[in-house]
Amino acid sequence: MNPSLHSERNRAESLWSVIEVALFLNASRDAIYKLVERKQIPHIRLGRKIVFDPVRIRKWLEAHAIEAA
């Protein structure tokens, strides 16, 4: 197998679904779809399918964290 194709395949397999992001964020699927619709959460569209890069989701979450005083 071509090494670059293999790494692309591994990356695609590591993407999260809407349900996985909802579980990670302890949110509903509807809430995730609303964030996607409003372009407020990093996501990737593959045709009609919406997937998420876990690394980008963690960075997004960190960027939205509010530190206690």
C-alpha positions as a Markdown table, in Angstrom:
| # | Residue | x | y | z |
|---|---|---|---|---|
| 1 | Met | 0.0 | 0.0 | 0.0 |
| 2 | Asn | 1.2 | 3.5 | -0.8 |
| 3 | Pro | 2.5 | 5.1 | 2.4 |
| 4 | Ser | 0.7 | 8.4 | 1.8 |
| 5 | Leu | -2.6 | 6.7 | 1.1 |
| 6 | His | -2.1 | 4.6 | 4.2 |
| 7 | Ser | -1.7 | 7.7 | 6.4 |
| 8 | Glu | -4.7 | 9.4 | 4.7 |
| 9 | Arg | -6.8 | 6.3 | 5.5 |
| 10 | Asn | -5.7 | 6.3 | 9.2 |
| 11 | Arg | -6.5 | 10.0 | 9.4 |
| 12 | Ala | -10.0 | 9.4 | 7.9 |
| 13 | Glu | -10.6 | 6.6 | 10.4 |
| 14 | Ser | -9.7 | 8.8 | 13.3 |
| 15 | Leu | -12.3 | 11.5 | 12.4 |
| 16 | Trp | -15.3 | 11.8 | 14.8 |
| 17 | Ser | -19.0 | 11.6 | 13.9 |
| 18 | Val | -21.6 | 14.0 | 15.2 |
| 19 | Ile | -22.5 | 11.5 | 17.9 |
| 20 | Glu | -18.9 | 11.1 | 19.0 |
| 21 | Val | -18.5 | 14.9 | 19.3 |
| 22 | Ala | -21.8 | 15.2 | 21.2 |
| 23 | Leu | -20.6 | 12.5 | 23.7 |
| 24 | Phe | -17.2 | 14.2 | 24.1 |
| 25 | Leu | -18.8 | 17.6 | 24.7 |
| 26 | Asn | -21.7 | 16.1 | 26.8 |
| 27 | Ala | -24.1 | 17.8 | 24.4 |
| 28 | Ser | -27.0 | 16.7 | 22.3 |
| 29 | Arg | -26.7 | 15.8 | 18.6 |
| 30 | Asp | -29.1 | 18.8 | 17.9 |
| 31 | Ala | -26.7 | 21.2 | 19.7 |
| 32 | Ile | -23.8 | 19.9 | 17.6 |
| 33 | Tyr | -25.8 | 20.3 | 14.3 |
| 34 | Lys | -26.7 | 23.9 | 15.4 |
| 35 | Leu | -23.1 | 24.7 | 16.0 |
| 36 | Val | -22.2 | 23.3 | 12.6 |
| 37 | Glu | -25.0 | 25.2 | 10.9 |
| 38 | Arg | -23.8 | 28.4 | 12.5 |
| 39 | Lys | -20.2 | 27.6 | 11.6 |
| 40 | Gln | -19.3 | 27.9 | 15.3 |
| 41 | Ile | -17.4 | 24.5 | 15.5 |
| 42 | Pro | -14.7 | 23.3 | 13.3 |
| 43 | His | -16.0 | 20.5 | 11.0 |
| 44 | Ile | -15.5 | 18.8 | 7.7 |
| 45 | Arg | -18.2 | 18.1 | 5.2 |
| 46 | Leu | -17.9 | 15.0 | 3.1 |
| 47 | Gly | -20.9 | 15.3 | 0.9 |
| 48 | Arg | -23.8 | 15.2 | 3.3 |
| 49 | Lys | -21.8 | 13.7 | 6.1 |
| 50 | Ile | -20.3 | 15.9 | 8.8 |
| 51 | Val | -17.1 | 14.8 | 10.6 |
| 52 | Phe | -14.7 | 16.3 | 13.0 |
| 53 | Asp | -11.0 | 16.2 | 13.6 |
| 54 | Pro | -10.5 | 15.4 | 17.3 |
| 55 | Val | -7.4 | 17.5 | 17.5 |
| 56 | Arg | -9.2 | 20.6 | 16.2 |
| 57 | Ile | -12.2 | 20.0 | 18.5 |
| 58 | Arg | -9.9 | 19.8 | 21.6 |
| 59 | Lys | -8.2 | 23.1 | 20.5 |
| 60 | Trp | -11.5 | 24.7 | 19.8 |
| 61 | Leu | -12.7 | 23.7 | 23.3 |
| 62 | Glu | -9.5 | 25.1 | 24.9 |
| 63 | Ala | -10.0 | 28.4 | 23.1 |
| 64 | His | -13.6 | 28.6 | 24.4 |
| 65 | Ala | -12.7 | 27.8 | 28.0 |
| 66 | Ile | -13.2 | 30.5 | 30.6 |
| 67 | Glu | -10.7 | 30.6 | 33.4 |
| 68 | Ala | -11.8 | 31.0 | 37.0 |
| 69 | Ala | -10.8 | 34.2 | 38.7 |
